[in-house]
Structures are given as structure tokens and as C-alpha cells.
Amino acid sequence: MRLLSLLSAFLLLSGCSASWGWYVVNPATPQGYNNLKFMLSGLVYTVQLSATAIAISIVVGLLVALPGLSPNKWLRRMSRTYVELVRAVPILVLILWVYYGLPPVTGITIGVFWAGVIALALSDSAFQAEIFRAGIQSIARGQYEAAYSVSLGYVDTMRYVILPQAIRRILPALGNQLVYMLKMSSLVSVIGMQELTRKANELVVSEYRPLEIYTVLVLEYLVLILIVSAAVRWLERRLQADERG
Amino acid sequence: MDETAAFIRFQGVSKHFDAFQVLKDINLSVQKGERIVICGPSGSGKSTLIRCINGLESYGCGDIFVNGTRVEAAGLAQVRGRVGMVFQQFNLFPHLTVIENLMLGPMRGKGMSQAEAREIAERYLARVRIPEQADKYPRQLSGGQQQRVAIARSLCMEPEIMLFDEPTSALDPEMISEVLDVMAELATTGMTMLVVTHEMGFARRVADRMVFMDFGEIVEVAPPEQFFTAPDSARAQDFLQKILNH
């Protein structure tokens, strides 16, 4: 919060300078109000895109991580190959490839939103897989043995014993990925997704005030990410409290 | 002793870790209700031996039968349903409360309803004399209490055989007796027990037979009075001298 007030103080002061033109985003004027409203209308897409993508990437990441921990050499290799290949593709390239490259091959046209979701989820899943692998590997062997000795099978052991503990440990890393995903969603603007960055770009074209508009854009991401961080920390505290009873 | 009627039967079981042989041609039959204490120097294969019974360790050659079922991948679920195990490090589930630790096996392993599982869990928690700790988390308990919860957790599966893998080795001295008392009490119920332990007082009191292992082999099997007063093998004599004379 102190950081925010410092930032706004800085912006207000610099507003005195002749090179700034805050009127474009001044909510007190009808023009500025409409511009801000236009910029904020991208928020829902940014959030939807990131939330959908992270939900999918967590599931895919887990499904990639589990064979990576198998005693079977071939399953481990498949998991490894997926991680190495997907991790090597830049997100922007993946977005372009999914949106422009995939339709001619598959014959299916994918909308901007789903192309963005697929690209982000795919890219992130490789990182999620590594996070899950680290988390699951950190759980002591004895936990599996205890679960097996009370007749739990592999799936129940994972679901009730290993993953609940692993997820508590990887929560900070998952929070990181969520923040990362929110920021990377800005790249989907290049294929025309009407999210925060795209809206700002469009406004810049009509208003020709990049400095002010992009500054607002920076603040939009900042606020969004601070909220997410706070939520992740709250969840961490809650889960820890749970364990302490 | 009737070999074919044995409840647990090891037939020529061997196991290697690369070049190192952990178990060498193990032959052992345990009758229903028998209490066996396994002792021997560290690294002699005691833990590996009992961990083979519920398939936590695989074995290279030979056969192990539990009540007629061969312990192998296919029959593992069936065998594990009958065999409870208590570990040196307790291995309680830290994210679950005591009562949840106890209910997990009955609910997910045996498919009991929550109400049934809770009833069983409360019964066994009372039996290990800590019913008041039901809603605490494992880390809030002392080591002795944690190990008693672990015993109760195994008993909730209503096993026919209980395996104890050095159950008091991780405990502070003042907590050892509370755990041994629970185990001795369990022994009076006719439970088949295989206990790996260095607690020779407990062994003398509870065991029907002592199994002495060294370098992966069973060196000697004898009733406790004979084993402690006049062991046959030089290795057992040497071992007993080391652990009893201090």
C-alpha cells in the first residue's frame, strides 16, 4: 500500500510537467472517463484468460509430472521430453503457432480466446510439471509406505496423502506461476485478444498519448497482481494454520 | 511344526541390492497368534525381512506366503489388508488430524462409511489410551503418543498380523515404555506379531520365539529363555554380550 501511494505521488508530481497529458485518462472529464472505462473493459478478458489457462496448466502439469516420477524408464522419458520441448518454445512464438499455424494443419479454426488459453496453458504446463515433480519428490518415502500399509492404492495415496502435502509446499511457486501467467496474457494481444494490453494499444492509436495510457496499463497489472499475491499468501496462511490446528 | 499350516511362510527367500546380499535363503514359518521378536546387528536384514511380508520390499527369489496368498504384485492389496505395520519414524500423515489419520485406511482402503470409520477409530484410539487427542495434529503430540496413534491407525484396519519395525528406536527413553505397554497388551489378544526391536526386556516378556539375524541370514531361532541364557551360535553370544552389557 505504501508502494502504491508513493507511485501515485510520483505520478501526480510529474503531472505538473508540460510533457504529460493526464487529461486522456482523467476520470473527471467525460473523455478521460470513457477512455478509462474502455481500458478497464479488457480486465475481464485478462482475468478469464489467465484463470482458464492456469487451471488447465495445473491439471496438465500434474498429468505430466506423475509419469515423470514412475519407476518405468519410458514413462519418465516421455514426461522429460514433453517438459524439455514445451519449455524451449517462447510463449509469443507458441501463441502465433497455435493461432496461425494450427488451423491449416488441423482444419479447426480456433477463436482468439482459446488460442490464447491453449498457448499459455501449454507453455505453463511444462513449468507446472517441474514444480509438481519437485513438490512430490520432497515428500518422504515413509508417507507412501504408511498409506500402502493401510491398503490405499496409488491413486488414493496420491490424492489423500501425497498431493495435499506437496501442494502446501509448492504453493509459493504456484503463486509465482499465477503472477507470471497474468503478465504473459498481455502477449495474446498480438492475435487480437481484447484484453488489457490490446485495449491500451488501441487507445494509444486514437489518442496518441502512449506515456499516460501505458502508465495506467502498468498500474492495472500492478493492482491485479498485488491482489493475486495477497490471495495466495492468505491461502498459504490458512493451510498452515490448518496443519497447526 | 506343521509347515504347510503356517500363517506366514518364507521359502528360500533371497534379495540383493546390486552385489550386496541383504537376505540369504530365508526359511521361516510363523503360526497364527505367534509373537516373534527379530534381533541382530544393524544392517543384518531384519527390517528388510519384515518389509517383504507386506510387499514394501520386493524379493529376488523364493516365495513368501501370508495365509496361503503369495506376496507378489497381484496379491498385494489382499495381503496388505491383513497386515498392519508400525514404522520407526511413525509416518503419520502430518496434514490430517489424529482421528483422520485413523479413518483414512478404513474409508479409502476398505470402503467403510465415515460413521463406521469414526466408530472404529474412536475405539482403537481409546485402546491406545489417547482418546482425548482425536482432533489434534500429529506434530502437537509427543513421540510416544505419535507412535501409539500409528499403532491405532494400523489396528483400525483390523489386521491379522502386525509388523513392528523398530517402533521405539526414534523415541526418547521416557516414552519407550508407554509404547511397549501398548504392544504387550496387544500381544495378549492373540495377534500375530513380528517385532524388530532392540528392547530385550520386551522380547523376554512377550516373545514366543526369538529370531537372530546377521549378514542377511537367520542364524538362530529359539525360545527367549534359551536364547538369552544359552544361545547356540557364537555370533548370537557376541551380539548379546554387546547389547546386554552396558
Interface residues (C-beta under 8 A of the other chain):
Chain A: A140 G142 Q143 E145 A146 A147 Y148 S149 V150 S151 L152 G153 D156 Y160 V161 P164 Q165 R168 D242 E243 R244 G245
Chain B: N54 G55 L56 A77 R80 G81 V83 G84 M85 F87 Q89 N91 L92 F93 P94 H95 T97 L104 G105 R108 G109 K110 D135 K136 Y137 R139 Q140 A150 R153 S154 C156 M157
